[in-house]
């Protein structure tokens, strides 16, 4: 890559704004169009110039395409050198402020979606899971412990069983309606279940509060799985266990609309890479079949002895 190509690619205000924006967020084309208030064809043309010159990278996920600043070593070094130029101008700050509003809007829409389906959540889950005993399969991988946390606990289906193998069982969800359904479930029985409202990106738990953390069929709803995994690392005691259950990569686009999915599953390579970057060591991975031709995975990992940089 010749230096002149970098400078040619950035010799436009819109492309400079795009690079600054995508240094801070991974966004799809529709989100970028919303932030910039420009036509999609214009945005797509600028994105192509930046990706052709290795300043941006993209990933296809079904019908959606997401863009972010490149992880290419040489290009990243160039971006790092010029990044200070973005800090002093109002237009770059304005773009990031608009992006924050778009992301907050997206988060609120997700919460509203799960609030709206809370009462029907068990039925919706059965349409995918079918007769497979996912809870039993998961529990066979969970050792007895003092404190276990179910992240994105929904209506509390898994919590009923987790409380049998722990002294303290914590359920976290961002949907108040989901937690309301969970409270109804445990209202008339003695339990040591602690239900907390909060986002996985900003968990309502202290550093090292949990012995075991579980995220069961939730990761594909999150806008930034990597930052969420780093936050989960924070709330786990060192050398303790973290379990992910989710879909393997698929192409069922309708899952976005009906179930609120943001990611159409994950490749094993991608999940392992994120875990390593978040300070986890992979222990084992198992697979299972679901309805609609979907396949799932259960991955056990442990928090490394050395603390990951947040």
Secondary structure, DSSP 8 states (H G I E B T S, - for coil): --HHHHHHHT-SHHHHHHHHHHHH--EEHHHHHHHHT--HHHHHHHHHHHHHTTSEEEEEETTEEEEEE---HHHHHHHHHHGGGGSS-HHHHHHHHHHHHHHHHHHHHHHHHHHHHGGGHHHHHHHHHTT--HHHHHHTT---EEEEEEET-TTSTTHHHHTTSEEEEEEEES-HHHHHHHHHHHTTS---EEEEE-BTTB-SS-TT-EEEEEEES-GGG-S-HHHHHHHHHHHEEEEEEEEEEEEBS---THHHHHH--SS--B-HHHHHHHHHHTTEEEEEEEEEE-GGG-EEEEEEEEE-SS----
